[in-house]
Amino acid sequence: MTTNRRIRKRYLPSGWYPEDSAEISSLVADLTKSQNNLSAYAVVAPHAGWYFSADLAARAVWALRDCDTVAILGGHLGNGEPILYGDEDGFDCTVRDAENDIEVLNSLKAELKNVGIQEMAPDRDIDNSVEILLPLAGFRFPNARILWLRVPPDYKARELGSALFRAASSCKKQLVAIASTDLTHYGPNYGFMPRGLGEPAVQWVRNENDKGFISAALAMDADKVLKHARNNFSACSSGAVAAAISFALNAGARHSLLIGHKLSIDIHPDRSFVGYAAIAFVP
C-alpha cells in the first residue's frame, strides 16, 4: 500500500540558489573551507539570493554543532501575527528531501499552549526566509530532520525559543536553530532613505544602523533585538533572531561572535541595498 507523502517543493526560481545538487556541493565546499564547526547552538544567517549572501549563510550553518534536528526560523511577519510552521511530511532541499520533525513540532505546540500561545498556523505562503537555507541545512546535516518555522517580531519570539528548547529536550533530540534575517533595507526600492543617497548613507547603514542591530544580537538581548529592528528598520525578520537567542541561552550559550557583515552594494553597486550578517551563539 502506497502512502501519499506531502513534500514541500521548491518555489524560488533558479536565480535565488542553484537547482543542481552537484553545483551546490561544489559551491558550498569552496565557501566553507575556512569555517570551522564552532559548536554553536544557534546562528543568524542572511536570506538573500546566493549571489549576494551565500558566503555568510554557509559559514553560519557550518558553525553549528552536530544535531538531530535543524529548526530554520524565518520571518517576514508583522507584530501580532501567528507563528507559522511547515506541516508537510518533508522538505525539498535540492540536495535531498529532509523529513519534517513532526515529533518535535507537536511537542513545541504543546509547550507553547502551556504558556498561553495558541496563535499558530500552517505556512501556506511562498517565502524565501526559510527556503533559501534549506539546501545548506540539508547538505551540512545529511541525516537531520528539519523544522520550518516563521516567527513574528513580538513577545512570542522569546517564548518560541525557550519552548523549542523544552520540546527538543522532551523528545531527546539534539536541535540547532538558524535565524534567517537580512538587515537594513535602504534606498528608493524600499522607501527608506533617512540619510539620503551616496556614500554617507552607505556608511550610516554599515557603521550605525546595521551595527546597532548586530550589537544587540551579540549581547544576546532578545528584547533589544526586537526594539532596535522596530525603531530603526534594521532587520526584516527580527523575531527569528530573538527566538534563536532565547533558544541558545536555554541550551547553554554564553558567548557570541560575529562571523561576518557586509552590504549588497559591496557586490553590486546600486542606489538601493541591503545589509547581511552571520552571527554564532556558542558555549
C-alpha atoms as one frame of an Amber mdcrd trajectory, in Angstrom:
protein
   0.000   0.000   0.000   1.467   3.360  -1.084   1.312   6.332   1.236   0.967
   9.748  -0.322   3.668  11.842   1.274   3.477  15.619   1.144   6.832  17.188
   0.316   7.086  20.967   0.284   8.619  21.673  -3.108  10.984  24.422  -4.100
   9.192  27.615  -5.155  12.019  30.122  -5.640  13.404  30.403  -9.199  16.969
  29.385 -10.030  18.290  32.919  -9.642  17.888  32.583  -5.880  20.023  29.475
  -5.478  21.293  26.654  -7.746  18.928  23.967  -8.951  21.671  21.338  -9.249
  22.852  19.470  -6.154  26.365  18.973  -7.554  26.700  22.726  -8.123  25.528
  23.366  -4.570  28.020  20.867  -3.164  30.928  22.398  -5.088  29.974  25.970
  -4.223  29.430  25.268  -0.544  32.703  23.359  -0.247  34.528  26.436  -1.520
  32.592  28.866   0.688  33.128  26.908   3.901  36.725  25.758   3.531  37.890
  28.281   6.133  34.923  27.925   8.512  35.271  25.577  11.472  32.480  23.956
  13.445  32.185  26.306  16.420  29.751  24.061  18.314  27.185  26.853  18.007
  23.741  26.209  19.433  22.203  28.719  17.032  23.256  31.123  14.304  21.970
  34.134  12.407  22.184  33.867   8.619  21.014  36.104   5.747  18.299  35.012
   3.334  19.062  36.946   0.151  19.851  35.277  -3.150  23.033  33.252  -3.001
  24.861  35.658  -5.336  24.712  38.218  -2.550  24.936  36.305   0.705  25.638
  32.578   0.284  29.122  33.015   1.728  27.837  34.355   5.044  24.880  31.965
   5.165  27.079  28.918   4.519  29.681  29.948   7.075  26.922  30.416   9.652
  25.437  26.977   9.024  28.867  25.341   9.137  29.499  26.935  12.535  26.691
  24.846  14.055  27.239  21.783  16.225  26.136  18.359  15.038  22.468  17.666
  15.582  19.407  15.504  15.020  17.117  18.376  14.013  17.594  21.801  12.429
  14.987  24.461  13.157  15.049  27.116  10.435  13.419  30.231  11.843  12.226
  32.621   9.175  10.245  35.811   9.377   8.643  38.438   7.118   5.747  38.662
   9.567   4.219  41.575  11.425   3.736  42.183  15.113   0.783  40.134  16.392
   0.703  37.641  13.524   0.687  33.907  14.349   3.726  31.672  14.353   3.732
  29.782  11.050   5.011  26.224  10.658   5.563  23.749   7.873   3.165  20.827
   8.277   4.342  18.761   5.316   5.965  15.353   5.724   9.216  16.721   4.382
  11.009  19.472   2.506  12.790  19.567  -0.855  16.301  20.776  -0.006  17.538
  20.239  -3.614  20.449  18.159  -2.302  17.954  15.776  -0.659  14.447  15.544
   0.750  14.541  16.165   4.502  11.990  14.741   6.924   9.904  17.152   8.954
  10.440  16.524  12.666   6.747  16.093  13.471   7.547  14.770  16.942   9.352
  17.949  17.981   6.778  20.112  16.183   3.917  18.550  18.131   5.858  18.892
  21.375   6.548  22.547  20.518   2.845  23.231  20.005   2.090  21.705  23.393
   4.830  23.713  25.091   3.524  26.952  23.584  -0.032  26.168  24.644   1.249
  25.645  28.174   2.415  29.282  28.209  -0.776  30.575  26.632   0.302  30.836
  22.995  -2.126  29.241  20.585  -1.570  31.584  17.649  -0.009  29.056  15.283
  -0.964  28.142  11.721   0.401  26.092   8.808   2.544  28.192   6.475   0.829
  28.385   3.086   2.864  31.303   1.718   5.750  31.383  -0.716   8.564  32.939
   1.292  12.326  32.963   0.886  13.316  33.317   4.534  13.222  29.586   5.267
  13.502  28.071   1.801  16.778  29.771   0.877  18.511  27.990   3.777  17.114
  24.511   3.132  19.941  23.414   0.774  22.596  24.499   3.258  20.923  22.748
   6.187  20.205  19.653   4.101  23.790  19.400   2.896  25.522  20.241   6.185
  23.375  17.753   8.142  22.623  14.873   5.729  20.631  12.833   8.258  18.928
  15.583  10.248  15.226  16.353  10.276  14.080  19.915   9.746  11.546  22.239
  11.339  10.115  25.051   9.191   9.021  27.968  11.384   8.334  31.665  10.760
   8.347  33.959  13.747   6.603  37.326  14.320   8.649  40.154  15.885   6.867
  40.222  19.240   6.872  38.508  22.642   6.017  35.175  21.011   9.552  35.043
  19.615  11.131  34.755  23.053   8.559  32.198  24.169   9.090  30.180  20.996
  12.826  29.971  21.591  12.526  28.628  25.124   9.646  26.313  24.149  11.743
  24.954  21.295  14.476  24.018  23.751  11.996  22.288  26.064  10.370  20.461
  23.148  13.673  19.128  21.833  14.740  18.088  25.324  11.500  16.211  25.967
  11.936  14.377  22.660  15.604  13.675  23.496  16.736  15.406  20.299  19.862
  17.467  19.729  18.488  20.550  17.993  20.153  23.622  16.499  18.492  26.788
  15.225  19.155  29.015  12.223  17.677  32.521  12.473  17.067  33.885   8.990
  17.133  37.656   8.543  18.547  40.384   6.363  19.417  43.720   7.916  18.736
  47.321   6.828  16.860  47.655   3.530  17.923  51.077   2.276  17.133  53.187
  -0.762  14.291  54.106  -3.101  13.313  50.489  -3.712  12.444  50.187  -0.027
  11.166  53.707   0.688  13.737  54.158   3.457  16.347  56.905   2.994  16.867
  58.800   6.261  20.430  59.728   5.230  19.734  60.481   1.579  21.833  58.753
  -1.049  25.514  58.234  -1.654  28.483  57.248   0.489  27.269  58.895   3.745
  24.146  56.721   3.548  26.209  53.601   2.932  28.448  54.334   5.906  25.437
  55.063   8.136  23.875  51.701   7.290  27.154  49.843   7.682  28.520  51.512
  10.808  25.410  52.661  12.672  22.102  51.082  11.731  23.263  47.546  10.968
  25.864  47.778  13.706  23.232  48.663  16.296  21.214  45.548  15.486  24.328
  43.362  15.367  25.443  44.697  18.757  22.061  43.822  20.283  22.311  40.296
  18.845  25.893  39.858  20.069  24.729  40.933  23.539  22.175  38.102  23.281
  19.449  40.560  24.266  16.239  39.389  22.571  14.207  42.385  23.720  16.808
  44.831  22.434  16.925  43.000  19.096  13.167  43.392  18.675  13.217  47.021
  19.792  16.124  48.058  17.556  14.538  46.499  14.484  11.174  48.080  15.280
  12.569  51.566  15.917  15.306  51.658  13.281  14.077  49.365  10.483  17.345
  47.481  10.905  16.146  43.917  10.217  13.268  42.365   8.297  12.871  39.257
  10.489  13.933  40.220  13.994  11.549  37.705  15.567  13.683  34.882  14.192
  16.794  36.327  15.828  15.045  36.885  19.160  13.791  33.288  19.108  17.248
  31.928  18.281  18.792  33.926  21.138  16.175  32.619  23.569  16.787  29.051
  22.398  20.574  29.407  22.562  20.527  30.835  26.085  18.350  27.953  27.267
  20.654  25.491  25.535  23.730  26.866  27.292  25.167  29.603  25.065  27.323
  32.058  26.986  29.158  33.813  24.191  28.552  35.122  20.694  30.702  36.086
  17.770  30.309  37.941  14.504  31.271  35.702  11.604  30.851  38.443   9.026
  28.944  41.536   7.922  28.596  43.206   4.521  26.197  45.091   2.275  24.803
  44.102  -1.107  26.342  47.284  -2.529  29.758  45.739  -1.851  28.919  43.175
  -4.519  26.554  45.024  -6.831  26.547  48.858  -6.792  23.028  50.268  -6.630
  21.136  53.136  -5.017  19.152  50.527  -3.068  20.985  47.983  -0.944  20.615
  45.541   1.966  22.786  44.537   4.913  23.741  40.948   5.767  25.350  39.413
   8.860  26.305  35.983  10.160  26.424  35.502  13.931  27.038  32.420  16.107
  25.850  31.768  19.671  28.352  29.451  21.283  29.215  27.811  24.652
